[in-house]
Amino acid sequence: MRRSFVNTESIVVLAGAIFLIVVLPCLNAFTAPQSWLHVSDFTINLYGKYLCYAMLAISVDLLWGYTGLLSLGQALFFSLGGYMMGMYLMRMIGSLGQYREPIPDFLVFLGWSNLPAIWKPFNSFAFAMMMAVLLPGGLAAVFGFLAFRSRIRGVYFAILTQALTYAACLLFFRNSLLMGGNNGFTDFKFIVGYNLNLSATQRGLYICSAVALLFVYLLCKWMTSTKFGKIQRAIRDSETRVLFSGYSTAHFKLFVFVLASLIASLGGVLYVPQVGIINPSEMAPDHSLEAVVWVAVGGRGTLIGPILGAILVNGLKSWATRAYPDMWLLFLGALFIFVTLFMPSGIIGLPGQVRALKKKIQDRGRPAPPSDLTGAAPLPQPVPANSAAAPGRNASKPG
């Protein structure tokens, strides 16, 4: 059964990768706009955003589903990666802003005439990408070291990560931080010399997002199938037993926490140039809670589940916010309650639930085994005295 599931999963991943990386971009680039096969630029851009959210969902699942650490701060690392990319994109605007100044418009609005020192290195794409690794990874390393060294876990860990996210959100809203305040960064023009307003550039960013998601999936799949992955799941099931076995659980949890922060940051880096804006609302605690819902809907403790959950829930959100803009949060809450009560294994576990229900119905329809009127077990049959099997007697009596 396990081998069959692995083979099915491999086939699904291969088919999904071909569809996302090859088929969709080709339908966007090589079909006529009036054709029913054509995939519009808007759809490509929308799915690119969904794939970035899928990386955020995998980072949550790596912590919650595999290690038992419910982090409500993954949106912070997602946003930090987005801000590092946003700083680079703002530098690429040059003198094409509204004020026609060589510094970002919000700095001109705040009264700056020269570029602040912290902004100058972000003229380099390589430096921006390096900071997208060092800043989220360093913050996760420091926070995780202090938390796991103090043996903070369970609901207390979730509360602390949520508090960290909320504090960072309030900090980024301040204009004195020189990060755009509540407006954030927007009006991007170029990325590594390519015009962001061109369809080919957006299509290239979408392909990068799909390839990055496939890489993240394969990396996590390999890691969770090794001895490290077994210890990771053992920590989730019973950390005390792992401690008694001689393993330092704090080191394992710290590594997973930092890795999850880097995966979320990668999603943020690819998210910003496709969406065209980054502001502090992206790191609000409710965004981390939404990511938890994606994982629960798809199926935690798996890797395909969070991807499916992120795409399906965000697709539902895109529809609901247009049709029922005031009801979306109610839909999200109702969906989470429904999944918790009736689909504890998420979408991935739905076929197994259906099979178990079918087997239960079939067992109910089978006739009960025959029994006497009293319901007691039938009495053993007496053995004839002249039988060869009669205990304590010979089969024949000598004459």
Secondary structure, DSSP 8 states (H G I E B T S, - for coil): -HHHHHHHHHHHHHHHHHIIIIIHHHHHHSS-TTSTT---HHHHHHHHHHHHHHHHHHHHHHHHHHH----S-HHHHHHHHHHHHHHHHHHTTTT-STT--SS-HHHHHTT--S--GGGGGGGSHHHHHHHHHHHHHHHHHHHHHHHHHTT--THHHHHHHHHHHHHHHHHHT-GGGSS-TTT-EE---EETTEETTSHHHHHHHHHHHHHHHHHHHHHHHHHHTSHHHHHHHHHHH-HHHHHHTT--HHHHHHHHHHHHHHHHHHHHHHHHHHH-EE-GGGGSHHHHHHHHHHHHHH-TT-SHHHHHHHHHHHHHHHHHHHH-TTTHHHHHHHHHHHHHHH-TTTTTTHHHHHHHHHHHHHHHHS------TT----------TTSTT-TTS-SS---
